[in-house]
C-alpha cells in the first residue's frame, strides 16, 4: 500500500473545518530571486494549505498574460529548473522549507531535459509533494507517473469543462493528491465571473474522483467560490498583480481569511 498523500491530507484538513483549501500560485523567482523565498514563507505563514510554484517556461500554453509576463521576468533573471530544485533541496536540508506541501507546475519539455528520474528524486528531496504538467496528454503520462510515484510525488490530473465523465474515470483510476478542474476554456487569468457549467462539472468530478477536486483559473477573490462545491481554490494572477502593485503575499492572503 502506498503512503498517504500529503496533498490530499492537507486539503482534507481544510475542508474538515468547513472551507476550501487555499492554494496560491507564484512563479519561482518572482518578483526577484531573493524576495521569492520571502513571499513563499509569507504564503506559508498566512494561510496557504498547499503552495504551487510555477516553473518559468518560454513557450507556455496555459498561462495568461499576467503569469506569462511574470515568468518571462524570471527567465530573464536566470531562473532555471535546476536553480529551483537546488534551492528547495537546500531549504529542506536546513529545515527552513514551507510547512505547506509544495506543488511544481511546469511544462513537459524542461522536465524531460532534466531527466525524469533525477527530477523525481530532486523534487522529493526538496519537499515537493506533487507536480502539474498542463501539456502532458493522458496517453503520454506513463513515464512521468512511474518516475514520480517511485519518489512519492503525486502527478496531478487536469480536467476541463469539456472533459467527459468517461475521460475523468481514466484519470481517476490512479489519481493521487487532488484533481485540478480548469474553470475556463482558455488560459490563466482573473475573471469577473466563472462560467455557468463550473458548478455542475465540479459535482460530476467529485463523484468520480477518489481525491479532492481543486478549482483553478479565473479565481481572484473568495466570493467567487460561494455555492461552488470545490475542495480547494487555486489562484495566481491576482496574487502576482498584487505583488507587482507593491503589495506582499501576507496582505493578499488576508483577503481569504
C-alpha positions, 0 to 999 in steps of 0.5 A, spaced: 500 500 500 502 506 498 503 512 503 498 517 504 498 523 500 500 529 503 496 533 498 490 530 499 491 530 507 492 537 507 486 539 503 482 534 507 484 538 513 481 544 510 475 542 508 474 538 515 473 545 518 468 547 513 472 551 507 476 550 501 483 549 501 487 555 499 492 554 494 496 560 491 500 560 485 507 564 484 512 563 479 519 561 482 523 567 482 518 572 482 518 578 483 526 577 484 530 571 486 531 573 493 524 576 495 521 569 492 523 565 498 520 571 502 513 571 499 513 563 499 514 563 507 509 569 507 504 564 503 506 559 508 505 563 514 498 566 512 494 561 510 496 557 504 494 549 505 498 547 499 503 552 495 504 551 487 510 554 484 510 555 477 516 553 473 518 559 468 517 556 461 518 560 454 513 557 450 507 556 455 500 554 453 496 555 459 498 561 462 495 568 461 498 574 460 499 576 467 503 569 469 506 569 462 509 576 463 511 574 470 515 568 468 518 571 462 521 576 468 524 570 471 527 567 465 530 573 464 533 573 471 536 566 470 531 562 473 532 555 471 529 548 473 535 546 476 536 553 480 529 551 483 530 544 485 537 546 488 534 551 492 528 547 495 533 541 496 537 546 500 531 549 504 529 542 506 536 540 508 536 546 513 529 545 515 527 552 513 522 549 507 514 551 507 510 547 512 505 547 506 506 541 501 509 544 495 506 543 488 511 544 481 507 546 475 511 546 469 511 544 462 513 537 459 519 539 455 524 542 461 522 536 465 524 531 460 531 535 459 532 534 466 531 527 466 525 524 469 528 520 474 533 525 477 527 530 477 523 525 481 528 524 486 530 532 486 523 534 487 522 529 493 528 531 496 526 538 496 519 537 499 515 537 493 509 533 494 506 533 487 507 536 480 502 539 474 504 538 467 498 542 463 501 539 456 502 532 458 496 528 454 493 522 458 496 517 453 503 520 454 503 520 462 506 513 463 513 515 464 512 521 468 507 517 473 512 511 474 518 516 475 514 520 480 510 515 484 517 511 485 519 518 489 512 519 492 510 525 488 503 525 486 502 527 478 496 531 478 490 530 473 487 536 469 480 536 467 476 541 463 469 543 462 469 539 456 472 533 459 467 527 459 465 523 465 468 517 461 475 521 460 475 523 468 474 515 470 481 514 466 484 519 470 481 517 476 483 510 476 490 512 479 489 519 481 493 521 487 493 528 491 487 532 488 484 533 481 485 540 478 478 542 474 480 548 469 474 553 470 475 556 463 476 554 456 482 558 455 488 560 459 490 563 466 487 569 468 482 573 473 475 573 471 469 577 473 465 571 473 466 563 472 462 560 467 455 557 468 457 549 467 463 550 473 458 548 478 455 542 475 462 539 472 465 540 479 459 535 482 460 530 476 468 530 478 467 529 485 463 523 484 468 520 480 474 522 483 477 518 489 481 525 491 479 532 492 477 536 486 481 543 486 478 549 482 483 553 478 483 559 473 479 565 473 479 565 481 481 572 484 477 573 490 473 568 495 466 570 493 467 567 487 467 560 490 460 561 494 455 555 492 461 552 488 462 545 491 470 545 490 475 542 495 480 547 494 481 554 490 487 555 486 489 562 484 495 566 481 494 572 477 491 576 482 496 574 487 502 576 482 498 583 480 498 584 487 505 583 488 507 587 482 502 593 485 507 593 491 503 589 495 506 582 499 503 575 499 501 576 507 496 582 505 493 578 499 492 572 503 488 576 508 483 577 503 481 569 504 481 569 511 
